[in-house]
Every structure is written in C-alpha cells, then in structure tokens.
C-alpha cells in the first residue's frame, strides 16, 4: 500500500509541477503579446496625432491664404470706390 501511495503522490507532484510551469508559460506569453499590442496601439495613436497636427496646419494655412485674398479684394474694391 505504501508503494501505491508513494506512486500516486509522485504522480500528483509531477502533474502539479507541469501545471504550474505551463501556467507560468501561458501567463508570460500573454503578457508579452499584450505588450506588443499596447505598443502597436500607441504607434497608431502617435501616427493619428501627427496626421491631425498636419491637417490642422494645412487648415490654418488655407484660412490664412483665404484671409489674404479677401484683404486684397477689399483693398481693390476700396481703391475703386475712392478712386
């Protein structure tokens, strides 16, 4: 009987060790994958922010050019009225 109990205990120890090591491996792999996903998401957000900044700069340039054109036309109209 003692021999059977020892074999069962040894089997349970081996199964426990295997389960623990497998769980640690799965946890580590999952954390690495989450790290890559977080880095990828950060890079997407960074690119989106750069595109937004570029678009905003383009809009400001467009508005400034439109303002300059309107001021030139107003000056032309004013010179015709005064002139």
Helices and strands as residue ranges (DSSP letters): H 2-82
